[in-house]
C-alpha cells in the first residue's frame, strides 16, 4: 500500500464516509447485509489472521483468505459513531460468526489430535513388529546353535555342520531385520518427539522443542490472532447475555407496567359503572317522586278554575244561576 493509500485509509477510519463530501463514492451503508458486522466490531477472523500460516510436520499451510463480505474502515467509523446513540445488535451477528469459526478450529484441533494419535499408534505397531522379528530370529539362532552344539557333542558331526550353516543363514536374516528396525526409527520421530497439538491454534508442537521455537510460536501472529478471536468471542458472549438479561428485565418491567395499567383501567371502569349505577338510582328516585306528585295536579287545576277571575258576561250568568237557585225558579219549568 502506497503512502497515499495509507493516508486515505487513516482519514476513512477517523472521519468515515462523509469526509470531504465524498459520501457519494459509497454505494452501501454499514447497515447493508453485505457489510461484515464482525469487521465493524474489529473481530473478523479474516482480518485478524490475514497472511498468517504455520508449518505442521506435514508442511501444511493455514490461510483462511479474504472475507466474503465488505470490509471498509470508513463504514466502521460511521458505525462506531452511530452506535453511541443506538444499539444495532451487531454483537449477536459477530458472536455467531466467531462461534462458527472457533468451533471449526476446535474440530480441526480434535481431528489433528486423533490423526496424530493414530499415526503414532501405527508407527509404534510397525516398530514393535520389526523389533519382534529381530527377537524371533535371535531366539531361532540361539535354538539352532544349541542344537548344533548338542549334535557335535553326540558325534553327529555332519548334522552339526549343517545346523551351523542354518545358523549363519539366520544370522544374515537377523542382520537384515536389525537394519530394517533401525531404518524404521526415524519414521517414528513423532513418537520420539512426542508431538502435541496447540489447543489455541491447532499447530503441532514438540515437547522437546527448544525455547526459541516455542517463543516463536507463542509470540507469533497466528497464535496471538487466535487468542484475540477467542477472547473477543468470550467478551461478546458476556455482552450478548447481559443484553438478553436487560431485555428480559425490561420485558418483565413492561409486563408489570401493562398489568398495572390494566388494573387501573379496570378500576376506572368499575368506578364508571358505579357512577352509572348511582345515576340510574337517582333517575329511578326522580321518576318515583314524579309519579307521587301526579294525582295532586288535577285537583289543583279545579281549584284554580274556581278561584280564577271571570269575565262580566260569565259573572252575570253565574249571578242568574245563583238567583234562580235562591228563588226556586228553574228555567226548564216554563
Secondary structure, 3 states (H helix, E strand, C coil): CCHHHHHHHHHHHHHHHHHHHCHHHCCCCCCCCCECHHHHCCCCHHHHCCCCCCCCCCCCCCCCCCCCCECCHHHHHHHHHHCCCCCCCHHHHHHHHHHHHHHHHHHHHHHHHHHHHHHHHHHHHHHHHHHHHHHHHHHHHHHHHHHHHHHHHCCCHHHHHHHHHHHHHHHHHHHHHHHHHHHHHHHCHHHHHCEEECCCCCCEEECCCCHHHHHHHHCCHHHHHHHHHHHHHHHHHHHHHHHHHHHHHHHHHHHHHHHHHHHHHHHHHHHHHHHHHHHHHHHHHHHHHHHHHCCHHHHHHHHHHHHCCCCHHHHHHHHHHHHHHHHCCCHHHC
